[in-house]
Amino acid sequence: MRCYFDHNATTPVSPAVLEAFLPAVQEVYGNASSIHYQGQIAKQRLEMARRQLAGAAGCDPKEVIFTSGGTESNNLAILGLVRNSGRRNPHVITTRIEHPSVLNTCAQLEREGASVTFTPVGSDGVVDPVEIQRALKPETVLISVMHANNETGAVQPVARIAAMAADAGVAFHVDGVQAFGKLPVRFSALGATSYSLSGHKIGVPKGIGALLVKKGSLVGPLQFGGRQEHGLRAGTENVPGAVALGRAAVAVEEALEEESERIHNLRDLLEQGILARVPWAHVNAASAQRLPNTSNICFEGIEGEAMVISLDLKGFAVSSGSACSSGAVEPSHVLLAMGLGPENARSSVRFSLGRSNALDQVDALIDAVAQSAAHLRRLSPSYSSRE
């Protein structure tokens, strides 16, 4: 039996989504920009998906821009807002725990002449809005803060930051890739300028996402061609992907409260079981409000990659960090920003639960973790000195 506990990296395609996706692939083959029958059917399905996603995310359908996924959405928002700001030397504020698609986009802006402030976070993995306030300058044009961290699950105070940005007249982008489908999202009420999300985090085939853009915002396009997606994202639309995303958005909103409680309980049982059976283990960001499905645990004296491999051999898929940095030899930038030393950062493993997980799988995972930890520590010179 194989059990999947890496849902923050990607999720299995849900049966309900597959049921909507396959007919769209087979039957809705027209170009949504064409005026003939097949084109208009595609256009209708595309706009239906836009309305479904808007309803689930609490925004106007005209504020939904379909993209290829979270990375493109983050790039479109950050580059599109900053380059289109009209400032010669713009300033951007973000945090040290952002996803690489945000951090590397900000690095590109620095190469283009912008200045970027990377604000610190506390030991709980949460940014203090005071740090954002302190970083504001007259030339600040954008603040970008994720809704919830992909490695620790720590939820950021985005509503407070949105109000602060509005008071300062600064655009505010939220990377909501990990939050959407796990936390309630009402984009219009949040007050952000833009909000990114990705389909494959909520049971959709890879290759579709969206950027929610507040009406009237000065976002410029990154690619040029036709006038698709309100002129912000040229190229023939991925209608089957949009159909799948719309269906998934409706499903996750309908089940959000019940599923969040179920997953939260399983996550807590997992943590309690591991901490009771594995000495010298602790939960990173334990004091923060976290996504209900995410647990990041440090196993002192054990290499996280070794734990991941050991669990994989036992039939359990987990992660030692962000999937986008898989294979990196450097310790997690998120955990380092929280104050963990390099050794403990490398000793941390992420468990992220989803719809496919049940109590029997959690119990089996606890046993597997305990067995793996005991075996790996017998082989660890750094741990043997503690005994």
DRENDO-1510 file (C-alpha; in Angstrom, 1 decimal, always signed):
<recs>
REC; n; res; u; v; w
REC; 1; MET; +0.0; +0.0; +0.0 .
REC; 2; ARG; +1.3; +3.5; -0.9 .
REC; 3; CYS; +0.1; +6.5; +1.0 .
REC; 4; TYR; +0.4; +10.1; -0.2 .
REC; 5; PHE; +1.3; +12.8; +2.3 .
REC; 6; ASP; +2.7; +15.5; +0.0 .
REC; 7; HIS; -0.4; +17.4; -1.0 .
REC; 8; ASN; +1.3; +20.8; -0.8 .
REC; 9; ALA; +3.5; +19.8; -3.7 .
REC; 10; THR; +0.6; +18.6; -5.8 .
REC; 11; THR; -2.6; +16.7; -5.5 .
REC; 12; PRO; -4.2; +13.7; -7.2 .
REC; 13; VAL; -6.8; +14.7; -9.8 .
REC; 14; SER; -10.2; +14.3; -8.1 .
REC; 15; PRO; -12.9; +12.1; -9.8 .
REC; 16; ALA; -15.4; +15.0; -10.0 .
REC; 17; VAL; -12.8; +17.1; -11.7 .
REC; 18; LEU; -11.9; +14.3; -14.1 .
REC; 19; GLU; -15.5; +13.9; -14.9 .
REC; 20; ALA; -15.7; +17.5; -16.0 .
REC; 21; PHE; -12.3; +17.6; -17.7 .
REC; 22; LEU; -12.4; +14.7; -20.0 .
REC; 23; PRO; -15.5; +15.7; -21.9 .
REC; 24; ALA; -14.1; +19.2; -22.3 .
REC; 25; VAL; -10.9; +17.7; -23.8 .
REC; 26; GLN; -12.8; +15.5; -26.1 .
REC; 27; GLU; -15.8; +17.7; -27.1 .
REC; 28; VAL; -14.9; +21.3; -26.5 .
REC; 29; TYR; -12.1; +21.6; -29.0 .
REC; 30; GLY; -13.0; +25.0; -30.5 .
REC; 31; ASN; -10.9; +28.2; -30.1 .
REC; 32; ALA; -12.8; +30.4; -27.6 .
REC; 33; SER; -11.9; +33.4; -29.8 .
REC; 34; SER; -13.6; +32.0; -32.9 .
REC; 35; ILE; -17.1; +33.1; -33.8 .
REC; 36; HIS; -18.4; +29.8; -35.2 .
REC; 37; TYR; -20.4; +27.2; -33.3 .
REC; 38; GLN; -17.5; +25.2; -31.8 .
REC; 39; GLY; -15.7; +28.5; -30.8 .
REC; 40; GLN; -18.8; +29.8; -29.1 .
REC; 41; ILE; -19.3; +26.6; -27.2 .
REC; 42; ALA; -15.7; +26.9; -26.0 .
REC; 43; LYS; -16.3; +30.5; -25.0 .
REC; 44; GLN; -19.4; +29.6; -23.1 .
REC; 45; ARG; -17.6; +26.9; -21.1 .
REC; 46; LEU; -14.7; +29.2; -20.4 .
REC; 47; GLU; -16.9; +31.9; -19.1 .
REC; 48; MET; -18.9; +29.4; -17.0 .
REC; 49; ALA; -15.6; +28.3; -15.4 .
REC; 50; ARG; -14.7; +31.9; -14.8 .
REC; 51; ARG; -18.0; +32.5; -13.0 .
REC; 52; GLN; -17.5; +29.3; -10.9 .
REC; 53; LEU; -14.0; +30.3; -9.8 .
REC; 54; ALA; -15.2; +33.9; -9.1 .
REC; 55; GLY; -18.0; +32.6; -6.9 .
REC; 56; ALA; -15.7; +30.3; -4.9 .
REC; 57; ALA; -13.0; +33.1; -4.5 .
REC; 58; GLY; -15.4; +35.9; -3.7 .
REC; 59; CYS; -14.7; +38.2; -6.6 .
REC; 60; ASP; -16.2; +39.5; -9.9 .
REC; 61; PRO; -15.8; +37.2; -12.9 .
REC; 62; LYS; -14.1; +40.1; -14.7 .
REC; 63; GLU; -11.4; +40.0; -12.1 .
REC; 64; VAL; -10.4; +36.4; -13.0 .
REC; 65; ILE; -7.4; +36.0; -15.4 .
REC; 66; PHE; -6.7; +32.4; -16.3 .
REC; 67; THR; -3.0; +31.5; -16.4 .
REC; 68; SER; -0.8; +28.3; -16.6 .
REC; 69; GLY; -0.4; +28.1; -12.8 .
REC; 70; GLY; +0.9; +29.8; -9.6 .
REC; 71; THR; +4.3; +30.7; -10.9 .
REC; 72; GLU; +3.0; +32.5; -14.0 .
REC; 73; SER; +0.3; +34.3; -11.8 .
REC; 74; ASN; +3.0; +35.5; -9.4 .
REC; 75; ASN; +5.2; +36.7; -12.2 .
REC; 76; LEU; +2.3; +38.5; -13.9 .
REC; 77; ALA; +1.2; +40.2; -10.8 .
REC; 78; ILE; +4.6; +41.3; -9.5 .
REC; 79; LEU; +6.3; +42.2; -12.8 .
REC; 80; GLY; +3.0; +43.5; -14.3 .
REC; 81; LEU; +2.4; +45.9; -11.4 .
REC; 82; VAL; +5.9; +47.1; -10.8 .
REC; 83; ARG; +6.9; +47.6; -14.5 .
REC; 84; ASN; +3.6; +49.4; -15.1 .
REC; 85; SER; +3.9; +51.7; -12.0 .
REC; 86; GLY; +5.6; +54.5; -13.9 .
REC; 87; ARG; +8.3; +54.9; -11.3 .
REC; 88; ARG; +11.9; +55.0; -12.5 .
REC; 89; ASN; +13.3; +53.4; -9.3 .
REC; 90; PRO; +10.5; +51.5; -7.8 .
REC; 91; HIS; +10.6; +49.8; -4.4 .
REC; 92; VAL; +9.1; +46.5; -3.5 .
REC; 93; ILE; +8.5; +44.9; -0.1 .
REC; 94; THR; +8.2; +41.1; +0.4 .
REC; 95; THR; +9.3; +38.6; +3.1 .
REC; 96; ARG; +12.1; +36.1; +3.4 .
REC; 97; ILE; +9.8; +33.1; +3.4 .
REC; 98; GLU; +8.2; +33.6; +0.0 .
REC; 99; HIS; +8.0; +30.9; -2.7 .
REC; 100; PRO; +10.8; +30.9; -5.2 .
REC; 101; SER; +8.4; +32.2; -7.9 .
REC; 102; VAL; +8.1; +35.4; -5.8 .
REC; 103; LEU; +11.7; +35.7; -4.5 .
REC; 104; ASN; +13.3; +35.1; -8.0 .
REC; 105; THR; +10.9; +37.5; -9.6 .
REC; 106; CYS; +11.9; +40.1; -7.1 .
REC; 107; ALA; +15.5; +39.3; -7.9 .
REC; 108; GLN; +14.8; +40.0; -11.5 .
REC; 109; LEU; +13.3; +43.3; -10.6 .
REC; 110; GLU; +16.5; +44.2; -8.7 .
REC; 111; ARG; +18.5; +43.4; -11.9 .
REC; 112; GLU; +16.2; +45.9; -13.7 .
REC; 113; GLY; +17.0; +48.6; -11.2 .
REC; 114; ALA; +14.3; +48.2; -8.6 .
REC; 115; SER; +15.1; +48.0; -4.9 .
REC; 116; VAL; +13.6; +45.2; -2.8 .
REC; 117; THR; +13.2; +44.9; +1.0 .
REC; 118; PHE; +13.0; +41.3; +2.3 .
REC; 119; THR; +11.4; +41.6; +5.7 .
REC; 120; PRO; +12.1; +39.1; +8.5 .
REC; 121; VAL; +9.7; +36.7; +10.2 .
REC; 122; GLY; +9.4; +35.6; +13.8 .
REC; 123; SER; +10.4; +32.2; +15.1 .
REC; 124; ASP; +6.8; +31.1; +14.4 .
REC; 125; GLY; +7.3; +31.8; +10.7 .
REC; 126; VAL; +4.9; +34.8; +10.6 .
REC; 127; VAL; +5.7; +38.3; +9.4 .
REC; 128; ASP; +4.9; +41.1; +11.8 .
REC; 129; PRO; +2.9; +43.8; +10.0 .
REC; 130; VAL; +5.1; +46.4; +11.8 .
REC; 131; GLU; +8.0; +45.1; +9.8 .
REC; 132; ILE; +6.1; +45.8; +6.6 .
REC; 133; GLN; +5.1; +49.3; +7.9 .
REC; 134; ARG; +8.7; +50.0; +8.8 .
REC; 135; ALA; +9.9; +49.1; +5.3 .
REC; 136; LEU; +7.5; +51.5; +3.5 .
REC; 137; LYS; +9.2; +54.3; +1.5 .
REC; 138; PRO; +7.8; +57.1; -0.7 .
REC; 139; GLU; +8.9; +55.1; -3.8 .
REC; 140; THR; +7.2; +51.8; -2.6 .
REC; 141; VAL; +4.9; +50.5; -5.4 .
REC; 142; LEU; +4.2; +46.9; -4.3 .
REC; 143; ILE; +4.0; +44.7; -1.2 .
REC; 144; SER; +3.9; +40.9; -1.9 .
REC; 145; VAL; +3.2; +38.5; +1.0 .
REC; 146; MET; +1.9; +34.9; +0.7 .
REC; 147; HIS; -1.3; +33.9; +2.4 .
REC; 148; ALA; +0.1; +30.7; +3.9 .
REC; 149; ASN; +3.6; +29.2; +3.7 .
REC; 150; ASN; +4.1; +26.1; +1.6 .
REC; 151; GLU; +6.6; +24.5; +3.9 .
REC; 152; THR; +5.3; +25.3; +7.4 .
REC; 153; GLY; +1.7; +26.1; +6.7 .
REC; 154; ALA; +2.0; +29.4; +8.8 .
REC; 155; VAL; -0.8; +31.7; +7.9 .
REC; 156; GLN; +0.3; +35.4; +7.3 .
REC; 157; PRO; -1.7; +38.4; +8.5 .
REC; 158; VAL; -2.7; +39.4; +4.9 .
REC; 159; ALA; -5.9; +41.3; +5.9 .
REC; 160; ARG; -3.9; +43.6; +8.2 .
REC; 161; ILE; -1.3; +44.1; +5.5 .
REC; 162; ALA; -3.9; +44.8; +2.9 .
REC; 163; ALA; -5.4; +47.6; +5.0 .
REC; 164; MET; -1.9; +49.0; +5.6 .
REC; 165; ALA; -1.2; +48.9; +1.9 .
REC; 166; ALA; -4.4; +50.7; +1.1 .
REC; 167; ASP; -3.7; +53.4; +3.5 .
REC; 168; ALA; -0.3; +53.9; +1.9 .
REC; 169; GLY; -1.6; +53.8; -1.6 .
REC; 170; VAL; +0.5; +50.8; -2.4 .
REC; 171; ALA; -0.5; +47.8; -4.5 .
REC; 172; PHE; -0.7; +44.5; -2.5 .
REC; 173; HIS; -0.2; +41.1; -4.1 .
REC; 174; VAL; -1.0; +37.8; -2.2 .
REC; 175; ASP; +0.4; +34.5; -3.3 .
REC; 176; GLY; -2.6; +32.3; -2.3 .
REC; 177; VAL; -1.5; +29.1; -4.0 .
REC; 178; GLN; -1.4; +27.1; -0.8 .
REC; 179; ALA; -4.3; +28.8; +0.9 .
REC; 180; PHE; -7.0; +28.6; -1.7 .
REC; 181; GLY; -9.1; +25.5; -1.0 .
REC; 182; LYS; -7.8; +25.2; +2.5 .
REC; 183; LEU; -8.8; +28.5; +4.0 .
REC; 184; PRO; -11.8; +30.7; +3.2 .
REC; 185; VAL; -10.9; +33.2; +0.5 .
REC; 186; ARG; -13.1; +36.3; -0.3 .
REC; 187; PHE; -10.9; +38.4; -2.6 .
REC; 188; SER; -13.2; +41.4; -2.7 .
REC; 189; ALA; -13.4; +41.6; +1.1 .
REC; 190; LEU; -9.6; +41.0; +1.5 .
REC; 191; GLY; -8.8; +44.3; -0.2 .
REC; 192; ALA; -5.7; +43.0; -2.1 .
REC; 193; THR; -4.8; +44.2; -5.5 .
REC; 194; SER; -4.1; +40.7; -6.8 .
REC; 195; TYR; -4.3; +37.1; -5.6 .
REC; 196; SER; -2.7; +34.0; -7.3 .
REC; 197; LEU; -3.9; +30.4; -7.2 .
REC; 198; SER; -3.0; +27.1; -8.9 .
REC; 199; GLY; -5.3; +24.3; -10.0 .
REC; 200; HIS; -3.0; +21.3; -9.3 .
REC; 201; LYS; -3.1; +22.1; -5.5 .
REC; 202; ILE; -6.9; +21.4; -5.5 .
REC; 203; GLY; -7.2; +18.3; -7.6 .
REC; 204; VAL; -6.9; +19.7; -11.1 .
REC; 205; PRO; -4.5; +18.5; -13.8 .
REC; 206; LYS; -1.3; +20.6; -14.0 .
REC; 207; GLY; -1.1; +23.6; -16.3 .
REC; 208; ILE; -4.0; +25.8; -15.2 .
REC; 209; GLY; -4.2; +28.6; -12.6 .
REC; 210; ALA; -5.5; +32.0; -12.2 .
REC; 211; LEU; -4.7; +35.5; -11.1 .
REC; 212; LEU; -7.4; +37.5; -9.4 .
REC; 213; VAL; -6.9; +41.2; -10.3 .
REC; 214; LYS; -8.9; +44.0; -8.6 .
REC; 215; LYS; -10.8; +46.0; -11.2 .
REC; 216; GLY; -8.9; +49.2; -12.2 .
REC; 217; SER; -5.5; +47.9; -11.1 .
REC; 218; LEU; -2.6; +48.9; -13.3 .
REC; 219; VAL; -1.2; +45.5; -14.2 .
REC; 220; GLY; +0.7; +45.2; -17.5 .
REC; 221; PRO; +1.0; +42.0; -19.6 .
REC; 222; LEU; +4.1; +39.9; -19.8 .
REC; 223; GLN; +3.4; +38.3; -23.1 .
REC; 224; PHE; +2.0; +39.9; -26.2 .
REC; 225; GLY; -0.3; +38.6; -28.9 .
REC; 226; GLY; -4.1; +38.6; -28.9 .
REC; 227; ARG; -6.5; +40.2; -26.5 .
REC; 228; GLN; -7.4; +37.1; -24.5 .
REC; 229; GLU; -8.0; +37.4; -20.7 .
REC; 230; HIS; -8.8; +41.1; -20.8 .
REC; 231; GLY; -5.6; +41.8; -22.6 .
REC; 232; LEU; -3.4; +40.6; -19.7 .
REC; 233; ARG; -2.6; +37.1; -20.9 .
REC; 234; ALA; -2.3; +36.6; -24.6 .
REC; 235; GLY; -2.6; +33.2; -26.1 .
REC; 236; THR; -5.4; +30.7; -26.8 .
REC; 237; GLU; -7.1; +29.8; -23.6 .
REC; 238; ASN; -6.8; +26.3; -22.0 .
REC; 239; VAL; -10.5; +25.7; -21.9 .
REC; 240; PRO; -10.5; +22.1; -20.5 .
REC; 241; GLY; -8.1; +23.3; -17.8 .
REC; 242; ALA; -10.4; +26.2; -16.9 .
REC; 243; VAL; -13.4; +23.9; -16.9 .
REC; 244; ALA; -11.5; +21.6; -14.4 .
REC; 245; LEU; -10.5; +24.5; -12.3 .
REC; 246; GLY; -14.0; +25.9; -12.1 .
REC; 247; ARG; -15.4; +22.6; -11.1 .
REC; 248; ALA; -12.7; +22.1; -8.5 .
REC; 249; ALA; -13.2; +25.6; -7.0 .
REC; 250; VAL; -16.9; +24.8; -6.5 .
REC; 251; ALA; -16.1; +21.5; -4.9 .
REC; 252; VAL; -13.5; +22.8; -2.4 .
REC; 253; GLU; -15.8; +25.7; -1.4 .
REC; 254; GLU; -18.7; +23.4; -0.7 .
REC; 255; ALA; -16.6; +21.0; +1.4 .
REC; 256; LEU; -14.3; +23.5; +2.9 .
REC; 257; GLU; -15.6; +23.6; +6.5 .
REC; 258; GLU; -16.1; +19.9; +6.9 .
REC; 259; GLU; -13.0; +18.8; +5.1 .
REC; 260; SER; -10.8; +21.4; +7.0 .
REC; 261; GLU; -12.0; +20.0; +10.3 .
REC; 262; ARG; -11.4; +16.4; +9.3 .
REC; 263; ILE; -7.9; +17.1; +8.0 .
REC; 264; HIS; -7.0; +19.3; +10.9 .
REC; 265; ASN; -7.9; +16.5; +13.3 .
REC; 266; LEU; -5.8; +14.0; +11.3 .
REC; 267; ARG; -2.9; +16.4; +11.3 .
REC; 268; ASP; -3.1; +16.9; +15.0 .
REC; 269; LEU; -3.2; +13.1; +15.6 .
REC; 270; LEU; -0.2; +12.7; +13.3 .
REC; 271; GLU; +1.8; +15.3; +15.3 .
REC; 272; GLN; +0.8; +13.9; +18.7 .
REC; 273; GLY; +1.7; +10.4; +17.6 .
REC; 274; ILE; +5.1; +11.3; +16.2 .
REC; 275; LEU; +6.1; +13.5; +19.1 .
REC; 276; ALA; +5.0; +10.8; +21.6 .
REC; 277; ARG; +7.2; +8.1; +19.9 .
REC; 278; VAL; +10.1; +10.0; +18.5 .
REC; 279; PRO; +12.4; +11.8; +21.0 .
REC; 280; TRP; +14.1; +15.0; +20.0 .
REC; 281; ALA; +11.4; +16.0; +17.6 .
REC; 282; HIS; +9.5; +19.2; +17.4 .
REC; 283; VAL; +7.0; +20.9; +15.2 .
REC; 284; ASN; +8.2; +24.0; +13.3 .
REC; 285; ALA; +5.8; +27.0; +13.5 .
REC; 286; ALA; +3.7; +25.1; +16.1 .
REC; 287; SER; +2.6; +28.3; +17.8 .
REC; 288; ALA; +1.4; +29.9; +14.6 .
REC; 289; GLN; -2.1; +29.7; +13.0 .
REC; 290; ARG; -1.4; +27.1; +10.3 .
REC; 291; LEU; -3.0; +25.5; +7.3 .
REC; 292; PRO; -5.1; +22.6; +8.7 .
REC; 293; ASN; -3.2; +20.0; +6.6 .
REC; 294; THR; +0.4; +21.0; +7.1 .
REC; 295; SER; +3.0; +19.8; +9.6 .
REC; 296; ASN; +6.7; +20.5; +9.4 .
REC; 297; ILE; +8.6; +18.4; +11.9 .
REC; 298; CYS; +12.3; +18.7; +12.9 .
REC; 299; PHE; +13.9; +15.3; +13.7 .
REC; 300; GLU; +17.2; +16.4; +15.4 .
REC; 301; GLY; +20.2; +14.3; +14.3 .
REC; 302; ILE; +18.5; +12.9; +11.2 .
REC; 303; GLU; +18.9; +14.2; +7.7 .
REC; 304; GLY; +15.5; +15.1; +6.3 .
REC; 305; GLU; +16.3; +13.6; +2.9 .
REC; 306; ALA; +17.2; +10.3; +4.6 .
REC; 307; MET; +13.9; +10.3; +6.4 .
REC; 308; VAL; +12.1; +11.1; +3.1 .
REC; 309; ILE; +13.8; +8.2; +1.3 .
REC; 310; SER; +13.2; +5.8; +4.2 .
REC; 311; LEU; +9.5; +6.6; +4.3 .
REC; 312; ASP; +9.3; +6.3; +0.6 .
REC; 313; LEU; +10.7; +2.8; +0.8 .
REC; 314; LYS; +8.0; +2.0; +3.3 .
REC; 315; GLY; +5.3; +3.3; +1.0 .
REC; 316; PHE; +4.8; +6.9; +2.2 .
REC; 317; ALA; +5.4; +10.0; +0.1 .
REC; 318; VAL; +6.5; +13.1; +2.2 .
REC; 319; SER; +8.8; +16.0; +1.5 .
REC; 320; SER; +11.8; +17.6; +3.0 .
REC; 321; GLY; +10.7; +21.1; +1.8 .
REC; 322; SER; +9.3; +22.9; -1.2 .
REC; 323; ALA; +8.9; +20.7; -4.3 .
REC; 324; CYS; +10.3; +23.6; -6.4 .
REC; 325; SER; +13.6; +23.3; -4.5 .
REC; 326; SER; +13.8; +19.5; -4.5 .
REC; 327; GLY; +17.3; +18.4; -4.9 .
REC; 328; ALA; +18.8; +21.6; -3.5 .
REC; 329; VAL; +21.7; +21.0; -1.2 .
REC; 330; GLU; +21.0; +24.2; +0.7 .
REC; 331; PRO; +18.8; +24.1; +3.8 .
REC; 332; SER; +15.3; +25.5; +3.6 .
REC; 333; HIS; +15.4; +29.3; +3.3 .
REC; 334; VAL; +12.0; +29.4; +5.1 .
REC; 335; LEU; +13.3; +27.5; +8.2 .
REC; 336; LEU; +16.5; +29.5; +8.2 .
REC; 337; ALA; +14.5; +32.7; +8.2 .
REC; 338; MET; +12.6; +31.4; +11.3 .
REC; 339; GLY; +15.9; +31.1; +13.2 .
REC; 340; LEU; +16.6; +27.4; +12.8 .
REC; 341; GLY; +20.2; +26.5; +12.4 .
REC; 342; PRO; +21.3; +24.8; +9.1 .
REC; 343; GLU; +21.5; +21.4; +10.8 .
REC; 344; ASN; +18.0; +21.5; +12.1 .
REC; 345; ALA; +16.7; +23.0; +8.9 .
REC; 346; ARG; +18.1; +20.0; +7.0 .
REC; 347; SER; +16.6; +17.7; +9.6 .
REC; 348; SER; +13.0; +18.9; +9.0 .
REC; 349; VAL; +10.3; +17.0; +7.0 .
REC; 350; ARG; +7.0; +18.3; +5.7 .
REC; 351; PHE; +3.8; +16.2; +6.0 .
REC; 352; SER; +0.9; +17.6; +4.0 .
REC; 353; LEU; -2.4; +15.8; +4.1 .
REC; 354; GLY; -5.3; +15.8; +1.7 .
REC; 355; ARG; -8.6; +14.2; +0.7 .
REC; 356; SER; -7.0; +10.8; +0.1 .
REC; 357; ASN; -5.8; +10.4; +3.7 .
REC; 358; ALA; -7.7; +8.6; +6.4 .
REC; 359; LEU; -7.0; +7.6; +10.0 .
REC; 360; ASP; -5.6; +4.2; +9.2 .
REC; 361; GLN; -3.0; +5.9; +6.9 .
REC; 362; VAL; -2.0; +8.3; +9.7 .
REC; 363; ASP; -1.6; +5.5; +12.2 .
REC; 364; ALA; +0.6; +3.6; +9.7 .
REC; 365; LEU; +2.6; +6.7; +9.0 .
REC; 366; ILE; +3.3; +7.3; +12.7 .
REC; 367; ASP; +4.6; +3.7; +12.9 .
REC; 368; ALA; +6.8; +4.2; +9.9 .
REC; 369; VAL; +8.2; +7.5; +11.1 .
REC; 370; ALA; +9.1; +6.0; +14.5 .
REC; 371; GLN; +10.8; +3.0; +12.9 .
REC; 372; SER; +12.7; +5.1; +10.4 .
REC; 373; ALA; +13.8; +7.6; +13.1 .
REC; 374; ALA; +15.1; +4.8; +15.4 .
REC; 375; HIS; +17.0; +3.2; +12.5 .
REC; 376; LEU; +18.5; +6.4; +11.1 .
REC; 377; ARG; +19.6; +7.6; +14.5 .
REC; 378; ARG; +21.5; +4.4; +15.2 .
REC; 379; LEU; +23.4; +5.4; +12.1 .
REC; 380; SER; +23.8; +9.1; +13.0 .
REC; 381; PRO; +27.1; +10.1; +14.7 .
REC; 382; SER; +25.6; +13.5; +15.6 .
REC; 383; TYR; +22.7; +11.9; +17.5 .
REC; 384; SER; +24.7; +9.1; +19.3 .
REC; 385; SER; +26.4; +11.7; +21.4 .
REC; 386; ARG; +23.0; +12.7; +23.0 .
REC; 387; GLU; +22.4; +9.2; +24.4 .
</recs>
